[in-house]
């Protein structure tokens, strides 16, 4: 495993945790939805 692989996996885990926390709490907030979308795009670009 390279450092990149570890970063990819950990960033995905962090993103999923954030996603589920946000989904449960404040999914209706458009600012937070935008942040989630941007984060997901960044993660997809890393992969």
C-alpha positions in Angstrom: 0.0 0.0 0.0 1.2 3.5 -0.9 0.6 6.6 1.1 -1.9 7.6 -1.7 -3.9 4.4 -1.2 -4.1 5.1 2.6 -5.2 8.7 1.9 -7.8 7.6 -0.6 -9.3 5.1 1.9 -9.2 7.4 4.9 -10.6 10.4 2.9 -13.5 8.2 1.7 -14.2 7.0 5.2 -14.1 10.5 6.6 -16.3 11.7 3.7 -18.9 8.9 4.3 -19.0 9.6 8.1 -19.5 13.3 7.4 -22.1 12.5 4.8 -24.1 10.4 7.2 -23.8 12.9 10.0 -24.9 15.7 7.7 -27.6 13.6 6.2 -29.1 13.0 9.6 -28.8 16.5 10.9 -29.0 19.3 8.3 -29.6 17.9 4.9 -32.0 20.7 4.0 -29.3 23.3 4.4 -28.2 24.2 0.9 -24.8 25.5 2.0 -24.0 22.1 3.6 -25.3 20.2 0.6 -22.9 22.3 -1.6 -20.0 21.5 0.7 -20.9 17.8 0.5 -21.1 17.9 -3.3 -17.7 19.7 -3.5 -16.1 17.2 -1.1 -17.5 14.3 -3.2 -16.1 15.8 -6.4 -12.7 16.3 -4.8 -12.6 12.7 -3.6 -13.6 11.5 -7.1 -10.8 13.5 -8.6 -8.3 12.0 -6.1 -9.4 8.5 -7.1 
